[in-house]
Amino acid sequence: MTDLHRPSDAAGPEPWNVKLSNRRVAYVALVCFIAWVASIYDYTLFGTLLPVIAKDFGWSPAEATAVNTWATVGVFIVSLLVGTILDRLGRKKALILLVIGGALSSGFSGLAVGAASMIIIRGFSGFAVSEEVVNAVYLNEIFKKTKGRGFLYSLVQSGWPVGALLASGMVALLLPSIGWRGSFVVAAAASLIVLVLAIWLPESPVFAAMREVERRRERGDHEGAAALAREHDIETAPGAGSGLKGVFGPELRMHTISLSLVWLFSWMAIQVFSVLGTTVLVEAKGITFEDSLNVLILANAVGFVGYLTHGWIGDRFGRRNTVLGGFVLGGIASIVMLLGPPIPMFGYVAYATTLFFLLGPFAAILFYMGESFPPHVRGTGANVAHVMAPLGAIVGSGLISVLLAFDVPMTWSAILAGSVPLLASGLLMLGTRKIDQNHH
């Protein structure tokens, strides 16, 4: 007689009951870190090289930021697919597919022949930047019983400044010899390395349990399904409160909207101060492109420390409050940088401080995002909020393009399109859920 509590062709322990060793958890964390580094390497590489690409194609600063804006529209469209990929194919397969998409985007970027082709190609980098929402869901489940999981996640999420640091460093090192086109080929090669490492990743036991709960229900074993659902904190009532209906239901509606707006506004600032960092520094502070690369290297190194710092603080004082305080301080630091004296050292320190408080809180908010949504809507909730990131990038890039087109100085354009939204994103955290993170 076939056991209703497991597939008839199953061999070995049930995948939803697999106990991951510390070594296995460490491998997952390492691969997700490298995948995130490769993704950000590609994503920020375009912004870093934008002044050089613009010169090659004869674009003005306003035209260059407009190209970036339309490319980000493509990023937004592609990002809409990630939630479905996560929920239907699983965490591991989603990561692999996104890495492949990022590699293709990088490789073909080096073949662009003008604005139209570059916009289409860069749109597919939405797969690369959406890798962090896969990490947020996947690692929240893998780290479920890991002590100091917030700090451990901050190590993974610190791949953002590391990727941006590598992009700046490799551009400074390789641009004279291989040009901007060759730089994108290097980024594609990095993604292919990640693809090989990802083959040996385990699937999330929570996702496996979700699939098994569905199987048991379909076979009529409702008691077994309910028992397994309780064991893994999965919604027990089929279809009730799931998907978009769940995340926009009365209990989660305000949280979902507030968290989505936090992503929207914070990514306006990301677009202005991180992705378009070289353009802002060159135009607003009078720093040469070569010196701006050195500033990006220094600032992203400080941003790495910011991730670890905010991850550590989040474990001890709450991730929600950590994000709130970090983004507010980042907004203040960016205004001081832009309005401060035209002294190179002052600009370096102020920009590094801005990235410390702009990038660091993402180590806390991504893990908080996984904790704040119940497991049965975790993938949907995380993607609904995170998909606002590329939309924020569109708004940020579009706004700064419009302001520049109307001859607003870069200093005030960056304040209006980046600093003010960053301040707003911190305050919007007040509308998100308060949770007991020690019980998640």
C-alpha positions in Angstrom: 0.0 0.0 0.0 1.4 3.4 -1.0 2.2 5.8 1.9 0.1 8.9 1.4 2.7 10.9 3.3 5.3 10.6 0.6 5.6 10.2 -3.1 5.6 6.5 -4.2 8.9 7.0 -6.1 10.7 8.8 -3.3 14.1 7.4 -2.1 15.9 8.4 1.0 14.7 11.1 3.5 11.8 13.3 2.5 13.2 16.6 1.0 11.0 18.6 3.4 12.6 16.8 6.4 16.2 17.1 5.3 18.4 18.6 8.0 21.0 20.8 6.4 24.4 20.6 8.0 26.3 23.7 8.9 28.7 23.0 6.0 25.7 22.8 3.6 24.2 26.0 4.9 27.6 27.7 4.5 27.8 26.5 0.9 24.4 28.0 0.2 25.4 31.3 1.7 28.6 31.3 -0.3 27.0 30.6 -3.6 24.2 33.2 -3.0 26.9 35.7 -2.1 28.9 35.1 -5.3 25.7 35.1 -7.3 24.7 38.5 -5.8 28.2 39.9 -6.5 28.0 38.8 -10.1 24.6 40.3 -10.5 25.6 43.7 -9.0 28.8 43.6 -11.0 26.7 43.6 -14.1 24.0 45.9 -12.9 26.3 48.7 -11.7 28.8 48.2 -14.5 26.4 49.9 -16.9 26.0 53.0 -14.7 29.7 53.1 -14.1 30.5 53.0 -17.8 27.7 55.3 -18.8 29.9 58.4 -19.2 32.2 56.4 -21.5 29.4 54.8 -23.4 27.7 58.2 -23.8 30.9 59.7 -25.2 31.3 56.8 -27.7 27.7 57.2 -29.0 27.6 61.0 -28.7 24.9 61.2 -26.0 24.5 64.3 -23.9 24.1 63.8 -20.1 20.4 64.1 -20.4 20.3 61.6 -23.3 22.5 59.2 -21.4 20.2 59.2 -18.3 17.2 58.9 -20.6 18.7 55.7 -22.1 19.2 54.4 -18.6 15.6 55.3 -17.7 14.1 53.3 -20.6 16.4 50.4 -19.9 15.1 50.4 -16.4 11.6 50.1 -17.7 12.7 46.8 -19.2 14.2 45.8 -15.9 10.8 46.4 -14.2 8.9 44.3 -16.8 11.4 41.4 -16.5 11.2 41.6 -12.7 7.5 41.0 -12.7 8.2 37.4 -13.7 10.3 36.5 -10.7 7.5 35.9 -8.2 6.0 33.3 -10.5 9.3 31.7 -11.2 10.0 31.4 -7.4 6.6 30.0 -6.5 6.3 27.5 -9.4 9.8 26.3 -10.1 11.4 26.6 -6.6 14.1 28.7 -5.0 17.1 26.8 -6.5 15.8 26.8 -10.1 14.8 30.4 -9.8 18.4 31.4 -8.8 19.8 29.4 -11.7 17.5 30.9 -14.3 18.2 34.5 -13.0 21.9 33.9 -13.2 21.5 32.7 -16.9 19.5 35.8 -17.6 22.1 38.1 -16.1 24.9 36.4 -18.0 23.0 36.9 -21.3 22.4 40.6 -20.5 26.0 41.2 -19.7 27.4 39.4 -22.8 25.0 41.1 -25.3 25.6 44.5 -23.8 29.0 44.5 -25.4 27.3 44.1 -28.8 25.0 47.1 -28.5 25.1 49.4 -31.6 23.1 52.3 -30.3 20.4 53.5 -27.8 17.6 51.2 -28.9 19.6 48.0 -28.8 21.2 49.0 -25.5 17.8 49.7 -23.9 16.5 46.3 -25.0 19.5 44.4 -23.8 19.9 46.1 -20.5 16.2 45.4 -19.8 17.1 41.8 -19.2 19.5 42.8 -16.4 16.2 42.7 -14.4 17.0 39.0 -14.0 20.3 39.9 -12.4 19.0 42.6 -10.0 16.0 40.4 -9.0 18.4 37.8 -7.7 18.3 39.5 -4.3 14.6 38.7 -3.9 15.4 35.0 -4.5 18.1 35.3 -1.8 15.6 37.0 0.6 13.2 34.1 0.3 15.6 31.2 -0.1 18.0 32.2 2.7 15.2 33.1 5.1 14.1 29.5 4.8 17.7 28.0 4.8 18.7 30.1 7.8 15.5 29.4 9.7 17.2 27.9 12.7 20.6 29.5 12.4 21.8 31.7 15.2 22.7 35.3 14.2 20.9 34.8 10.9 20.5 38.5 10.3 24.2 39.1 10.5 24.9 36.0 8.3 22.5 37.4 5.7 24.2 40.7 5.8 27.4 38.9 4.7 25.5 37.6 1.7 23.8 40.9 0.9 27.2 42.7 1.2 27.7 41.4 -2.3 26.2 44.7 -3.5 29.2 46.9 -2.5 31.6 44.1 -3.3 30.0 43.8 -6.8 30.0 47.5 -7.3 33.6 47.7 -6.0 34.7 45.0 -8.4 32.9 46.8 -11.3 34.7 50.1 -10.5 38.0 48.4 -10.0 37.9 46.3 -13.1 36.8 49.3 -15.2 39.8 51.3 -13.9 42.1 48.3 -14.6 40.7 46.9 -17.9 39.0 49.8 -19.6 42.2 51.2 -21.3 43.0 47.7 -22.8 39.6 46.1 -23.6 37.2 49.0 -23.7 33.7 49.2 -22.4 32.5 46.4 -24.6 35.1 44.0 -23.3 34.2 44.9 -19.7 30.7 43.5 -20.3 32.2 40.2 -21.6 34.1 39.9 -18.3 30.9 40.3 -16.4 29.2 37.6 -18.4 32.1 35.2 -17.6 31.6 35.8 -13.9 28.0 34.8 -14.1 28.8 31.5 -15.9 31.1 30.6 -12.9 28.1 31.1 -10.6 25.9 28.9 -12.8 28.3 26.0 -12.3 28.4 26.4 -8.5 24.6 26.7 -8.3 24.1 23.2 -9.7 24.9 21.7 -6.3 22.6 23.8 -4.2 19.8 22.1 -2.2 16.2 23.1 -2.6 14.6 24.9 0.3 12.9 22.3 2.7 10.1 24.8 3.2 9.4 24.9 -0.6 9.6 21.1 -0.7 7.1 21.0 2.2 4.7 23.4 0.3 4.8 21.1 -2.7 4.2 18.1 -0.5 1.2 19.8 1.2 -0.3 20.4 -2.2 0.3 16.8 -3.2 -1.3 15.4 -0.1 -4.4 17.6 -0.6 -4.7 16.5 -4.2 -4.6 12.8 -3.0 -7.3 13.5 -0.4 -4.9 13.2 2.6 -6.1 16.4 4.3 -5.1 15.4 7.8 -1.5 14.7 6.6 -1.4 17.9 4.7 -2.6 19.9 7.7 0.0 18.3 9.9 2.9 19.0 7.6 1.7 22.6 7.0 1.6 23.2 10.7 5.1 21.8 11.1 6.5 24.2 8.5 4.2 27.2 9.3 2.4 27.0 5.9 -1.1 28.2 5.4 -3.4 25.2 6.0 -6.6 26.3 4.2 -6.2 25.7 0.4 -6.4 29.0 -1.5 -7.4 31.1 1.5 -5.3 34.2 1.9 -2.7 33.1 -0.6 -1.1 35.1 -3.4 -2.0 38.7 -4.0 -5.2 38.2 -2.1 -3.2 37.4 1.0 -0.6 40.2 0.8 -3.3 42.8 0.2 -5.8 41.4 2.7 -6.8 43.4 5.8 -4.0 42.1 8.0 -1.1 42.7 5.6 -2.4 45.5 3.3 -0.8 48.5 5.1 2.4 46.6 5.6 2.6 45.6 1.9 1.9 49.1 0.6 4.3 50.7 3.1 7.1 48.3 2.3 6.5 48.6 -1.4 6.9 52.4 -1.1 10.0 52.0 0.9 11.5 50.0 -2.0 10.3 52.6 -4.5 11.8 55.6 -2.8 15.0 54.0 -1.7 15.7 52.8 -5.2 15.2 56.3 -6.5 18.2 57.1 -4.3 20.1 53.9 -5.4 19.7 55.0 -9.0 21.0 58.5 -8.3 23.8 57.8 -5.9 25.0 54.3 -6.8 24.1 53.4 -10.4 24.6 56.9 -11.7 27.3 57.7 -9.0 30.0 58.6 -11.5 27.7 60.9 -13.5 26.6 62.7 -10.3 30.1 63.1 -9.0 31.5 64.4 -12.3 28.6 66.8 -13.0 27.8 68.0 -9.4 31.1 67.9 -7.7 33.5 68.6 -10.6 35.4 65.3 -10.0 37.1 63.8 -13.1 35.8 60.4 -14.4 39.1 58.8 -13.4 38.9 60.2 -9.9 35.2 59.3 -9.6 36.2 55.6 -10.1 38.6 55.8 -7.2 35.8 57.5 -5.1 33.4 54.6 -6.0 36.0 52.0 -5.0 36.6 53.7 -1.6 32.8 54.4 -1.0 31.8 50.9 -1.9 34.4 49.5 0.5 32.7 51.6 3.2 29.4 50.4 2.0 30.5 46.8 2.6 31.2 47.7 6.2 27.7 49.3 6.3 26.1 46.0 5.4 27.8 44.2 8.2 27.1 47.0 10.6 23.4 47.2 9.8 23.1 43.4 9.9 24.6 43.3 13.4 22.5 46.1 14.7 19.4 44.6 13.2 19.9 41.3 15.1 20.2 43.2 18.4 17.9 46.2 18.1 15.4 45.2 15.5 15.7 45.2 11.7 12.7 47.5 11.2 14.2 50.3 13.3 17.6 49.7 11.8 16.2 50.4 8.3 14.3 53.5 9.4 17.3 55.1 11.0 19.8 54.1 8.3 17.8 55.6 5.4 17.1 58.8 7.3 20.8 59.3 8.1 21.6 58.4 4.5 19.3 61.1 3.1 20.9 63.7 5.4 24.4 62.6 4.5 23.7 62.9 0.7 22.4 66.5 1.1 25.5 67.4 3.1 27.7 65.9 0.3 25.9 67.7 -2.5 25.7 71.1 -0.7 29.1 70.9 1.0 32.3 72.7 -0.1 34.0 71.7 -3.4 36.9 70.1 -1.4 37.9 66.7 -2.8 38.5 65.0 0.6 35.2 66.4 1.9 33.4 64.9 -1.1 35.1 61.6 -0.7 34.1 61.2 2.9 30.6 62.5 2.5 29.9 60.2 -0.5 31.3 57.2 1.4 29.0 58.1 4.4 26.1 58.4 2.0 26.7 54.9 0.6 27.2 53.5 4.2 23.7 54.5 5.1 22.1 54.0 1.7 23.4 50.4 1.0 23.8 49.1 4.6 20.1 49.0 5.5 19.3 46.6 2.7 21.0 43.9 4.7 18.3 44.4 7.3 15.3 45.1 5.1 15.7 42.1 2.9 15.8 39.7 5.8 13.1 41.6 7.6 11.0 41.3 4.4 11.1 37.5 4.6 10.3 37.5 8.3 7.4 40.0 8.0 5.4 38.0 5.5 3.9 34.6 6.6 5.5 31.6 4.8 2.5 30.9 2.6 2.8 34.4 1.0 6.5 34.9 1.5 7.4 34.6 -2.2 4.5 36.7 -3.4 4.9 39.4 -0.7 8.6 39.7 -1.2 8.3 40.0 -4.9 5.4 42.5 -4.7 7.6 44.8 -2.6 10.8 44.2 -4.4 9.4 44.7 -7.9 9.0 48.4 -6.8 12.8 48.6 -6.8 13.2 48.8 -10.6 10.1 51.0 -10.7 11.8 53.4 -8.3 14.9 53.3 -10.5 12.7 54.3 -13.4 11.2 57.2 -11.5 14.6 58.3 -10.1 16.4 58.1 -13.4 13.4 59.7 -15.2 13.1 62.5 -12.7 16.8 63.4 -12.8 16.7 63.3 -16.7 13.7 65.7 -16.7 15.3 68.1 -14.2 18.6 68.1 -16.2 16.6 68.7 -19.4 15.1 71.8 -17.8 18.6 73.0 -16.9 18.3 72.3 -13.2 21.8 71.9 -11.8 23.0 68.4 -11.1 23.3 69.3 -7.4 19.6 70.1 -7.0 18.5 67.4 -9.4 20.3 64.8 -7.3 18.8 66.2 -4.1 15.2 66.1 -5.5 15.5 62.8 -7.2 17.7 61.0 -4.6 18.1 62.7 -1.2 14.4 63.5 -0.6 13.1 60.1 -1.6 15.7 58.4 0.6 14.5 60.4 3.6 10.9 59.5 2.8 11.8 55.8 2.5 13.1 55.8 6.1 9.9 57.4 7.4 7.7 55.0 5.5 9.1 52.2 7.6 6.7 53.5 10.3 3.9 51.9 8.4 5.3 48.4 8.3 4.6 45.6 10.7 6.3 45.3 14.1 7.4 41.7 14.5 9.1 39.6 17.1 12.1 38.6 15.0 13.3 36.1 17.6 10.3 33.9 16.8 10.8 33.8 13.0 
